[in-house]
Amino acid sequence: MSTKVLLVDDDELIRMTLTGVLEQSGFAVTCATNVVEALKRITSEPYDVLLSDLHVPDAGDGLTIVSAMRHANPSAVTLLLSVFPRMEAAAQAILLQADEILVKSADVTSLVDIIKQRIATGPIRNREIMSVGTILDRTTEATIAEWYERAEMSKLLMSVPMTCDRRCAHLPQVFQDLVSRLHSSKPLGSREPLSAAAALHGLNRRRLGYTAAMLVEESRLLQVCIFHCLHKNLANIDFSIVLIGVMTIADEVDSQLGQAMASFVADSLPGALPALA
């Protein structure tokens, strides 16, 4: 049985050229011109190889297609075509998703050889692809530990001494709320219910001597640590939904900061209730 290749490119000349070369080499080629068409192909039948332009037509569309192929057929070899494959920062991230980046102008004979080599060895990484919420859930303790290390390096935060347990006491609930939000089907921008934990955090931090700037700094460090965690787990992230995940995290963290700040300010007003235990 012929090796089945899904070729995705919005350039008709490239599709015709590569299809002819691949078919002459014994491959069975199916073409798609955009993400929607490629996703339909991927979900309708299995393929041995994905060969996709990185931009079809929008920047990074190829990563969405690669991610979909990883889900539908983890054993498939995934290859990306790019005009500039050696841009280091981009290449590092892309290679965490695809097996190889190929120069678009590369000799077609060498392209066939590369495909055959990859088929022989299989995908270079057999990874578990996860949602942002799942990754965050599995790395909560490590991310909290990193947050505390960064907090210890902040002269602003360390100006109010407290134990590690007390300084980090609010974070497990923050992560629980984040994971719950990421796993929910609520659209981005939905008004979330008031968080009693966030309000309590703002109230207690004021009673400990925090300033508003210190609350903001805590929140900033939290986002830094969360995004650093995601960066370390790029190899396992489902790129097709990573952007909405990142935006949801930012929205939820900012929402909780706002609620903490509201109780922080309210506590300074005459007649404020005593801090909760």
C-alpha positions as CSV (number, residue, x, y, z in Angstrom):
1,M,0.0,0.0,0.0
2,S,1.3,3.5,-0.9
3,T,2.4,5.9,1.8
4,K,-0.4,8.5,2.1
5,V,0.8,12.1,2.2
6,L,-1.4,15.2,2.9
7,L,0.1,18.2,1.2
8,V,-1.1,21.6,2.4
9,D,-0.1,24.7,0.5
10,D,-2.1,27.7,-0.9
11,D,0.4,28.0,-3.9
12,E,-1.0,26.1,-6.8
13,L,2.3,25.8,-8.6
14,I,4.0,24.3,-5.5
15,R,1.1,21.9,-5.0
16,M,1.3,20.7,-8.6
17,T,5.1,20.4,-8.6
18,L,5.3,18.5,-5.3
19,T,2.4,16.3,-6.1
20,G,4.0,15.2,-9.4
21,V,7.4,14.5,-7.7
22,L,5.9,12.6,-4.8
23,E,3.5,10.5,-6.9
24,Q,6.5,9.6,-9.2
25,S,8.2,8.4,-6.0
26,G,5.3,6.1,-5.1
27,F,3.4,8.3,-2.6
28,A,-0.3,8.7,-2.7
29,V,-0.9,12.5,-2.4
30,T,-4.0,14.4,-1.2
31,C,-3.9,18.2,-1.4
32,A,-5.5,20.9,0.7
33,T,-5.2,24.7,0.2
34,N,-6.1,26.0,3.7
35,V,-6.6,25.2,7.3
36,V,-10.3,24.3,7.0
37,E,-9.8,22.0,4.1
38,A,-6.8,20.4,5.8
39,L,-8.7,19.7,9.0
40,K,-11.5,18.1,7.0
41,R,-9.0,15.8,5.3
42,I,-7.3,14.9,8.6
43,T,-10.6,14.0,10.3
44,S,-11.9,12.0,7.4
45,E,-9.0,9.6,6.8
46,P,-5.6,8.6,8.2
47,Y,-2.3,9.8,6.7
48,D,1.3,8.7,7.1
49,V,2.8,12.1,6.4
50,L,1.8,15.7,6.7
51,L,3.7,18.2,4.5
52,S,2.4,21.7,5.1
53,D,3.4,25.2,4.4
54,L,3.9,27.1,7.7
55,H,1.7,30.0,6.4
56,V,-1.5,28.8,4.6
57,P,-2.2,31.6,4.1
58,D,-1.9,33.3,7.5
59,A,1.2,33.3,9.7
60,G,1.5,30.1,11.7
61,D,-1.5,28.3,10.2
62,G,0.7,25.3,9.6
63,L,1.1,24.8,13.4
64,T,-2.7,24.4,13.8
65,I,-2.6,21.8,11.1
66,V,0.3,20.0,12.7
67,S,-1.5,20.0,16.1
68,A,-4.6,18.6,14.5
69,M,-2.6,15.8,12.9
70,R,-0.9,15.0,16.2
71,H,-4.3,14.5,17.7
72,A,-5.9,12.5,14.9
73,N,-2.8,10.4,14.1
74,P,0.1,10.7,16.5
75,S,2.2,8.2,14.4
76,A,2.2,10.5,11.4
77,V,5.4,12.3,10.4
78,T,4.8,16.1,10.3
79,L,6.9,18.3,8.1
80,L,6.7,22.1,7.7
81,L,7.7,24.1,4.6
82,S,9.1,27.5,5.3
83,V,10.9,30.2,3.4
84,F,13.0,31.1,6.4
85,P,13.4,28.0,8.5
86,R,16.5,29.1,10.4
87,M,15.0,32.1,12.3
88,E,16.1,30.7,15.7
89,A,13.4,31.8,18.1
90,A,10.6,30.8,15.7
91,A,12.4,27.6,14.7
92,Q,12.8,26.5,18.3
93,A,9.1,26.7,19.0
94,I,8.1,25.2,15.7
95,L,10.4,22.2,16.0
96,L,8.7,21.4,19.3
97,Q,5.5,20.7,17.2
98,A,6.8,19.4,13.9
99,D,9.4,16.8,13.2
100,E,11.3,19.0,10.8
101,I,11.3,22.4,9.0
102,L,12.2,22.2,5.3
103,V,13.3,25.0,3.0
104,K,10.7,25.7,0.4
105,S,13.2,26.1,-2.3
106,A,15.0,22.9,-1.4
107,D,15.7,20.3,-4.1
108,V,12.7,18.1,-4.5
109,T,14.8,15.0,-4.7
110,S,16.2,15.7,-1.2
111,L,12.7,16.3,0.0
112,V,11.6,12.8,-1.1
113,D,14.7,11.4,0.7
114,I,13.9,13.3,3.9
115,I,10.3,12.0,3.9
116,K,11.4,8.4,3.4
117,Q,13.9,8.8,6.2
118,R,11.3,10.2,8.6
119,I,8.9,7.5,7.7
120,A,11.6,4.9,8.5
121,T,12.4,6.4,11.9
122,G,8.9,7.7,12.8
123,P,8.1,10.9,14.5
124,I,11.1,12.2,16.5
125,R,9.0,12.8,19.6
126,N,6.1,10.8,20.9
127,R,4.5,13.4,23.2
128,E,1.3,13.7,25.1
129,I,-0.4,16.8,23.7
130,M,-2.3,18.6,26.4
131,S,-4.5,21.7,26.9
132,V,-3.2,24.7,28.7
133,G,-5.5,23.9,31.6
134,T,-4.1,20.4,32.0
135,I,-0.5,21.6,31.9
136,L,-1.3,24.3,34.5
137,D,-3.0,21.7,36.7
138,R,-0.1,19.3,36.6
139,T,2.5,22.0,37.3
140,T,0.8,24.0,40.0
141,E,3.2,23.1,42.8
142,A,6.3,23.8,40.7
143,T,4.8,27.1,39.5
144,I,4.0,28.2,43.0
145,A,7.5,27.3,44.1
146,E,8.9,29.4,41.3
147,W,6.6,32.3,42.2
148,Y,7.9,32.3,45.8
149,E,11.5,32.3,44.5
150,R,10.8,35.3,42.4
151,A,9.0,37.0,45.3
152,E,12.0,36.5,47.5
153,M,14.1,38.4,45.0
154,S,11.7,41.4,45.1
155,K,12.8,44.1,47.6
156,L,9.3,45.5,47.3
157,L,7.5,42.3,48.5
158,M,10.1,41.3,51.0
159,S,9.7,44.7,52.8
160,V,6.7,43.0,54.5
161,P,8.1,39.8,56.1
162,M,6.0,36.6,56.4
163,T,6.5,32.9,56.2
164,C,6.5,31.0,52.9
165,D,3.3,29.3,53.8
166,R,1.5,32.5,54.6
167,R,2.8,34.3,51.5
168,C,1.7,31.5,49.2
169,A,-1.5,30.5,51.0
170,H,-3.7,32.1,48.4
171,L,-2.1,30.5,45.4
172,P,-3.6,27.0,45.4
173,Q,-7.1,28.5,45.2
174,V,-5.9,30.8,42.4
175,F,-4.7,27.9,40.4
176,Q,-7.8,25.9,41.1
177,D,-9.9,28.8,39.8
178,L,-7.6,29.2,36.7
179,V,-7.8,25.5,35.8
180,S,-11.6,25.5,36.2
181,R,-11.9,28.6,34.0
182,L,-9.6,27.1,31.3
183,H,-11.7,23.9,31.3
184,S,-15.0,25.7,31.2
185,S,-16.8,26.5,27.9
186,K,-17.4,30.1,28.9
187,P,-16.5,32.6,26.2
188,L,-13.6,35.0,26.8
189,G,-14.7,38.2,28.5
190,S,-17.6,36.6,30.4
191,R,-18.1,38.2,33.8
192,E,-17.0,35.7,36.4
193,P,-18.6,35.4,39.8
194,L,-16.9,37.3,42.5
195,S,-14.1,35.3,44.1
196,A,-14.3,35.3,47.9
197,A,-10.7,34.0,47.9
198,A,-9.5,36.9,45.9
199,A,-11.3,39.4,48.0
200,L,-10.0,37.8,51.2
201,H,-6.5,37.9,49.8
202,G,-6.7,41.7,49.2
203,L,-8.2,42.3,52.6
204,N,-5.6,40.3,54.5
205,R,-2.7,41.7,52.5
206,R,-3.7,45.2,53.5
207,R,-3.9,44.2,57.2
208,L,-0.3,42.8,56.8
209,G,0.9,46.1,55.6
210,Y,0.9,45.7,51.8
211,T,0.5,48.6,49.4
212,A,-1.5,48.5,46.2
213,A,1.7,48.4,44.2
214,M,2.7,45.2,46.1
215,L,-0.5,43.5,45.2
216,V,0.1,44.4,41.5
217,E,3.6,43.1,41.7
218,E,2.4,39.8,43.1
219,S,0.0,39.4,40.2
220,R,2.7,40.4,37.7
221,L,5.0,37.7,39.0
222,L,2.2,35.2,38.9
223,Q,1.6,35.8,35.2
224,V,5.4,35.6,34.6
225,C,5.7,32.3,36.3
226,I,2.6,30.8,34.6
227,F,3.8,31.8,31.1
228,H,7.3,30.6,31.9
229,C,5.7,27.2,32.9
230,L,3.9,27.1,29.5
231,H,7.1,28.0,27.7
232,K,8.9,25.0,29.4
233,N,6.0,22.8,28.3
234,L,5.7,24.0,24.6
235,A,6.4,20.4,23.4
236,N,3.2,19.3,25.0
237,I,0.9,22.2,24.3
238,D,-2.0,21.9,21.8
239,F,-1.1,24.9,19.6
240,S,-4.6,25.0,18.1
241,I,-6.0,26.4,21.4
242,V,-3.0,27.9,23.1
243,L,-3.8,31.5,22.2
244,I,-7.3,31.4,23.8
245,G,-5.7,29.7,26.8
246,V,-3.2,32.4,27.3
247,M,-5.8,35.1,26.9
248,T,-8.1,33.3,29.4
249,I,-5.2,33.2,31.9
250,A,-4.5,36.9,31.6
251,D,-8.2,37.7,31.9
252,E,-8.7,35.5,35.0
253,V,-5.5,36.7,36.8
254,D,-6.5,40.4,36.1
255,S,-10.0,39.7,37.3
256,Q,-8.8,38.3,40.6
257,L,-6.4,41.2,41.0
258,G,-9.3,43.6,40.5
259,Q,-11.3,41.8,43.1
260,A,-8.4,41.7,45.6
261,M,-7.8,45.4,44.9
262,A,-11.4,46.3,45.5
263,S,-11.4,44.7,49.0
264,F,-8.0,46.2,49.7
265,V,-9.3,49.7,49.0
266,A,-12.6,49.1,50.8
267,D,-10.8,48.1,54.0
268,S,-9.3,51.6,54.2
269,L,-12.7,53.2,54.2
270,P,-14.4,54.2,57.5
271,G,-16.5,51.5,59.1
272,A,-14.7,48.7,57.2
273,L,-15.3,45.1,58.6
274,P,-12.5,43.3,60.3
275,A,-10.3,41.0,58.2
276,L,-11.5,37.5,57.7
277,A,-9.4,34.7,59.3
